[in-house]
Amino acid sequence: MDSTAAASTAARTDTTSLTELWDRVMGSQPHPPVWLVAVTGVLALAAVLPRGAWRLSRNAVTIAHEGGHGLVALLSGRRLEGIRLHSDTSGLTVSRGKPTGLGMILTAAAGYTAPSLIGLGGAWLLAAGHITALLWGSVLLLAAMLVMIRNAYGVLTVVLTGAAFFLVSWLTEPEVQAGFAYTVVWFLLLGGVRPVFELQGKRRGGAAPDSDADQLSRLTNVPAGLWLFLFHAVALCSLIGGGRWLLGL
C-alpha cells in the first residue's frame, strides 16, 4: 500500500472513530424504569437532608453556585478573575467590571439559582434520553471551571468531581450511567432548595449581611426579602418541573 492510500485509510478510520464517538455522546439511551428513578431520588434526598451527609455533599452545590456566578459574569461581559472553593463549603467568585448595572445584577443573582437551573436542564436532557451527553457535558464544564480555580482545595474538589463523571461515563455499563446521572440531577434539584432556607435563617439571625440577596438589594434598591423569594421560587419550581420530567409525568 502506497503512502497516499495509507493516509486515506487512516483518515477514514479517524472519521469513523469521531462519528462513532459523536453518536455515542449525542445519541439517546433508553429511559430507566420508574423504580430506579425513584430510588435515585431517595439517594439524593439522603445526601441533602442529614446534617452530616450535607456537610460533605454541599461541596457539589458550591461548585454549581460559584460556577453560576462565573459563567454569568463572562456572558455579561465581565472579566472573571478567579474562583475559590473552601473546605467549609463556602466559595468566592471574583470578577472585574462595572460595579453596578445589569451585568453585576445578573452575576450576583446567578449563584443561588444555578444549582436548581442546572438540575432543571439536566432533567430535560434525561427526559430526552441524553444520559451520555449529560455526563460528558458535565466533564467539559468542570474542566472549563478548573482553569479559573485559584486555591488547592478548589482544584482538588473539581478534579475529583470531574474524575467521577468521566470514569462513570467511560467505564461503566449504561444502567450504572443512568443511575448516576439521575442521582446527580435529583441532587441538584433537591440541593438547590436547602441553601436558600439556610440563607434565610442566617439573615434572620443577622449572620449574613453581605449575602447575595443583600448585595442585590444594594444594587437594585429592591428589598433582600424579595430576592430571597425569587431564589425560593426558582428552586421550588425547578424541583417540581424537573421532578415531573424525571418521573415521566
C-alpha positions as CSV (number, residue, x, y, z in Angstrom):
1,M,0.0,0.0,0.0
2,D,1.5,3.4,-1.0
3,S,1.7,6.4,1.3
4,T,-1.3,8.1,-0.3
5,A,-3.6,5.1,0.2
6,A,-2.3,4.6,3.7
7,A,-3.1,8.2,4.6
8,S,-6.6,7.9,3.0
9,T,-7.3,4.8,5.1
10,A,-6.1,6.5,8.3
11,A,-8.3,9.5,7.5
12,R,-11.3,7.3,7.0
13,T,-10.6,5.4,10.2
14,D,-10.3,8.7,12.2
15,T,-13.5,10.0,10.6
16,T,-15.3,6.7,11.5
17,S,-13.9,6.9,15.1
18,L,-15.1,10.5,15.5
19,T,-18.5,9.7,14.1
20,E,-18.9,6.8,16.5
21,L,-17.8,9.0,19.4
22,W,-20.3,11.7,18.4
23,D,-23.1,9.1,18.1
24,R,-22.2,7.7,21.5
25,V,-22.3,11.1,23.1
26,M,-25.3,12.6,21.3
27,G,-27.3,9.5,20.8
28,S,-30.3,8.8,23.0
29,Q,-30.4,6.0,25.6
30,P,-33.4,4.1,26.9
31,H,-35.2,5.5,29.9
32,P,-34.5,3.6,33.1
33,P,-37.5,2.0,34.9
34,V,-39.6,4.3,37.2
35,W,-38.5,2.4,40.3
36,L,-34.8,3.2,39.5
37,V,-35.7,6.9,39.1
38,A,-37.5,6.8,42.4
39,V,-34.5,5.1,44.1
40,T,-32.1,7.7,42.8
41,G,-34.3,10.4,44.1
42,V,-34.3,8.8,47.6
43,L,-30.5,8.5,47.4
44,A,-30.2,12.2,46.5
45,L,-32.5,13.1,49.4
46,A,-30.3,11.1,51.7
47,A,-27.4,13.3,50.6
48,V,-29.3,16.5,51.3
49,L,-31.3,16.1,54.4
50,P,-29.0,14.6,57.1
51,R,-26.6,17.2,58.5
52,G,-23.6,15.0,58.3
53,A,-24.1,14.0,54.7
54,W,-25.0,17.6,53.7
55,R,-21.8,18.9,55.2
56,L,-19.9,16.8,52.6
57,S,-22.3,16.9,49.7
58,R,-22.8,20.6,49.9
59,N,-19.4,21.0,48.2
60,A,-21.0,19.9,45.0
61,V,-23.7,22.6,45.3
62,T,-21.0,25.1,46.0
63,I,-19.3,24.1,42.7
64,A,-22.6,24.8,40.9
65,H,-23.2,28.0,42.8
66,E,-19.8,29.6,42.1
67,G,-19.8,28.2,38.6
68,G,-23.1,30.0,38.0
69,H,-21.5,33.3,39.2
70,G,-18.5,32.8,36.9
71,L,-20.4,31.8,33.8
72,V,-22.9,34.6,34.0
73,A,-20.1,37.1,34.7
74,L,-18.4,36.0,31.5
75,L,-21.7,36.0,29.5
76,S,-22.5,39.6,30.7
77,G,-19.1,40.9,29.6
78,R,-17.3,41.0,32.9
79,R,-13.7,39.7,33.4
80,L,-13.5,36.6,35.5
81,E,-10.5,36.8,37.8
82,G,-10.9,33.5,39.6
83,I,-13.0,31.2,41.8
84,R,-12.2,29.8,45.2
85,L,-13.8,26.8,46.9
86,H,-13.3,26.4,50.7
87,S,-13.4,23.3,52.9
88,D,-16.3,24.9,54.9
89,T,-18.4,24.6,51.7
90,S,-18.3,28.4,51.1
91,G,-16.9,29.9,47.9
92,L,-15.9,33.1,46.3
93,T,-16.0,34.3,42.7
94,V,-14.2,37.5,41.8
95,S,-14.9,39.3,38.5
96,R,-13.9,42.7,37.3
97,G,-16.1,45.3,35.5
98,K,-18.6,47.9,36.2
99,P,-19.7,47.7,39.9
100,T,-23.3,48.4,39.1
101,G,-25.7,47.7,36.2
102,L,-27.3,44.7,34.7
103,G,-24.2,42.6,34.3
104,M,-23.4,42.8,38.0
105,I,-27.0,42.2,39.0
106,L,-27.2,39.0,36.8
107,T,-23.9,37.8,38.2
108,A,-25.0,38.2,41.8
109,A,-28.3,36.6,41.1
110,A,-26.8,33.5,39.4
111,G,-25.3,31.8,42.4
112,Y,-28.3,30.6,44.4
113,T,-30.3,29.9,41.2
114,A,-27.6,28.0,39.4
115,P,-27.8,24.5,41.1
116,S,-31.6,24.4,40.5
117,L,-31.4,25.6,36.9
118,I,-28.6,23.3,36.1
119,G,-30.6,20.5,37.6
120,L,-33.6,21.5,35.5
121,G,-31.5,21.5,32.4
122,G,-30.2,18.1,33.4
123,A,-33.7,16.8,33.9
124,W,-34.7,18.0,30.4
125,L,-31.7,16.1,28.9
126,L,-32.5,12.9,30.8
127,A,-36.2,13.2,29.8
128,A,-34.9,13.3,26.1
129,G,-32.7,10.2,26.8
130,H,-29.4,12.0,26.5
131,I,-27.7,10.4,29.5
132,T,-24.2,10.3,28.0
133,A,-24.4,13.8,26.7
134,L,-25.2,15.0,30.3
135,L,-22.2,13.1,31.7
136,W,-19.8,14.3,29.1
137,G,-21.2,17.9,29.2
138,S,-20.6,17.9,32.9
139,V,-17.0,16.8,32.4
140,L,-16.4,19.7,29.9
141,L,-18.0,22.3,32.2
142,L,-15.9,21.1,35.2
143,A,-12.7,21.2,33.1
144,A,-13.5,24.8,32.0
145,M,-14.2,25.8,35.6
146,L,-10.9,24.2,36.7
147,V,-8.9,26.7,34.7
148,M,-10.4,29.5,36.9
149,I,-9.9,27.8,40.3
150,R,-7.4,29.7,42.4
151,N,-6.8,27.5,45.5
152,A,-5.7,24.0,46.2
153,Y,-8.9,22.8,47.9
154,G,-10.9,24.0,45.0
155,V,-8.7,22.3,42.5
156,L,-9.0,19.0,44.4
157,T,-12.7,19.3,44.7
158,V,-13.3,20.0,41.0
159,V,-10.8,17.4,39.8
160,L,-12.4,14.6,42.0
161,T,-15.9,15.6,40.8
162,G,-14.8,15.6,37.2
163,A,-13.0,12.3,37.5
164,A,-16.1,10.7,38.9
165,F,-18.2,11.9,36.0
166,F,-15.5,10.8,33.5
167,L,-15.0,7.3,35.0
168,V,-18.7,6.6,35.2
169,S,-19.3,7.8,31.6
170,W,-16.3,5.9,30.2
171,L,-16.0,2.6,32.2
172,T,-19.5,1.7,33.4
173,E,-22.5,0.0,31.9
174,P,-25.4,2.0,30.7
175,E,-27.5,1.1,33.7
176,V,-24.9,2.4,36.1
177,Q,-24.5,5.6,34.0
178,A,-28.3,6.1,34.1
179,G,-28.4,5.6,37.9
180,F,-25.5,8.0,38.4
181,A,-26.9,10.7,36.1
182,Y,-30.4,10.6,37.7
183,T,-28.9,10.7,41.2
184,V,-26.8,13.8,40.2
185,V,-29.8,15.6,38.7
186,W,-32.1,14.8,41.7
187,F,-29.3,16.0,44.0
188,L,-29.0,19.4,42.2
189,L,-32.8,19.9,42.2
190,L,-33.1,19.0,45.9
191,G,-29.8,20.5,46.9
192,G,-30.7,23.8,45.3
193,V,-33.6,24.2,47.8
194,R,-31.8,23.8,51.1
195,P,-29.1,26.6,50.7
196,V,-31.9,29.2,50.2
197,F,-33.5,28.2,53.5
198,E,-30.1,28.2,55.2
199,L,-29.5,31.8,53.9
200,Q,-32.9,32.9,55.1
201,G,-32.1,31.5,58.6
202,K,-28.7,33.2,58.6
203,R,-30.2,36.6,57.6
204,R,-32.8,36.3,60.2
205,G,-30.0,36.0,62.8
206,G,-28.0,38.8,61.3
207,A,-25.2,36.4,60.3
208,A,-25.1,37.1,56.6
209,P,-25.0,40.9,56.0
210,D,-23.1,40.6,52.7
211,S,-25.1,37.7,51.2
212,D,-26.0,37.6,47.5
213,A,-29.5,38.8,48.4
214,D,-28.2,41.8,50.3
215,Q,-25.8,42.7,47.5
216,L,-28.7,42.5,45.1
217,S,-30.7,44.7,47.4
218,R,-28.0,47.4,47.4
219,L,-27.6,47.1,43.6
220,T,-31.3,47.4,42.8
221,N,-33.0,49.0,45.8
222,V,-35.3,46.0,45.9
223,P,-35.6,44.5,49.4
224,A,-33.4,41.5,50.1
225,G,-36.5,39.6,51.1
226,L,-37.9,39.8,47.6
227,W,-34.6,38.4,46.2
228,L,-34.9,35.6,48.7
229,F,-38.4,35.0,47.4
230,L,-37.1,34.8,43.9
231,F,-34.4,32.3,45.0
232,H,-37.1,30.2,46.7
233,A,-39.4,30.4,43.6
234,V,-36.6,29.3,41.2
235,A,-35.6,26.4,43.5
236,L,-39.0,25.0,44.1
237,C,-40.3,25.5,40.6
238,S,-37.2,23.8,39.2
239,L,-37.7,20.9,41.7
240,I,-41.3,20.4,40.7
241,G,-40.8,20.8,36.9
242,G,-37.6,18.7,36.9
243,G,-39.1,16.1,39.1
244,R,-42.0,15.7,36.7
245,W,-39.6,15.3,33.8
246,L,-37.5,12.7,35.6
247,L,-40.6,10.7,36.6
248,G,-42.0,10.9,33.1
249,L,-45.1,12.9,34.1
